[in-house]
Amino acid sequence: MTFRFYLTMLALAAGALVTGGGAEASDSVMWAFLIGPVINRSTLNDTTRGFKAVFTRAFQNAASYAGDLAMRVDSSTRQEEYRWLGAIPGLREWLGDRSVKDLAENGFIIKNRDFEATVSVDRNDIEDDNIGIYAPLFSQLGENAKQHPDELVFQLLADGFVSTGYDGQFFFDIDHPNGSRGPWSNKGTSVLTAASYETARQTIMSQVNENGKPMRLTPSHLIVSPQLEKEALDIIRGDLTTGGVSNVWKNSADVIVAPELAANPTYWFLACLNRPVKPFILQMRQDARFISLDNPDDESVFMRKEFIYGVDYRGAVGYGLPHLVYGSTGGA
């Protein structure tokens, strides 16, 4: 018997005496005492608010990398077209008319998708005031909702060697077109070492736009699978190299270890994530929201004595600018 329940019963009994409810009211109090809290709209509202509070706290506190790797775009329809990808011109001296970039040639469409997760709560646990056992479940639900875009982005990253971007090439490729400037590459095959890390940095920092002007990119994050965590930390945080000399790459980037890359243990990536434009796009039509199906008359309650709670959101991820990230298969 919980302390909250005991106080509720005292309040009911006191109310019956004050209002002069007589034997009928006293009987109601006695039955409530015997069978536990009465499930009504008020108690269910309190229960739902409690579950939502736990969910929201976990959602807000969960760590997420999607905001670092992907630029958020708020969507207002089923899909969005990104005609500006690859069409970010550098400045030039204004002589005569402006040089207008035709965005139509770079059309790239990302369609929104629906995502959800649903859990059920046994009616008996609400009647028995035993809802505290569900706190870890709703906390995990909130964390999963926050981190689900991470799963999508990291999967997109791993698929970049075989999936195409806005220019019709694989996102990681050796011959991205760049007009008269000729093809350029953001793909490697070397295992992760200090030497290959240096090559990746040089590749990103040497990127130019279609006018041949430097894009002034500085790599900021080294992204690896759990299997390559040690190699990454040795390169980025070690005081000395394996040869015993001073490590010139110490603190030159942050390390992100992505569990989603475990299926491709040799893959590694170097990215520039300190610019307004990102390597990926996080398109959101509807942010994650906590929902409930908690009417006592709902079919799920009548047939299975279950109250239903869940989270859903609408959105999608897609490839942004390949110039901002270098990917290596690590010899795979």
Secondary structure as GFF3:
##gff-version 3
##sequence-region A 1 332
A	DSSP	alpha_helix	3	18	.	.	.	ID=ss1
A	DSSP	alpha_helix	22	35	.	.	.	ID=ss2
A	DSSP	alpha_helix	41	61	.	.	.	ID=ss3
A	DSSP	alpha_helix	66	69	.	.	.	ID=ss4
A	DSSP	beta_strand	70	74	.	.	.	ID=ss5
A	DSSP	beta_strand	79	81	.	.	.	ID=ss6
A	DSSP	three_ten_helix	103	106	.	.	.	ID=ss7
A	DSSP	beta_strand	109	111	.	.	.	ID=ss8
A	DSSP	beta_strand	113	122	.	.	.	ID=ss9
A	DSSP	alpha_helix	123	127	.	.	.	ID=ss10
A	DSSP	three_ten_helix	131	134	.	.	.	ID=ss11
A	DSSP	alpha_helix	135	158	.	.	.	ID=ss12
A	DSSP	three_ten_helix	159	161	.	.	.	ID=ss13
A	DSSP	three_ten_helix	179	181	.	.	.	ID=ss14
A	DSSP	beta_strand	187	188	.	.	.	ID=ss15
A	DSSP	alpha_helix	194	205	.	.	.	ID=ss16
A	DSSP	beta_strand	221	224	.	.	.	ID=ss17
A	DSSP	three_ten_helix	226	228	.	.	.	ID=ss18
A	DSSP	alpha_helix	229	237	.	.	.	ID=ss19
A	DSSP	beta_strand	254	257	.	.	.	ID=ss20
A	DSSP	three_ten_helix	259	261	.	.	.	ID=ss21
A	DSSP	beta_strand	268	271	.	.	.	ID=ss22
A	DSSP	beta_strand	280	293	.	.	.	ID=ss23
A	DSSP	alpha_helix	299	304	.	.	.	ID=ss24
A	DSSP	beta_strand	306	319	.	.	.	ID=ss25
A	DSSP	three_ten_helix	322	324	.	.	.	ID=ss26
A	DSSP	beta_strand	325	328	.	.	.	ID=ss27
###
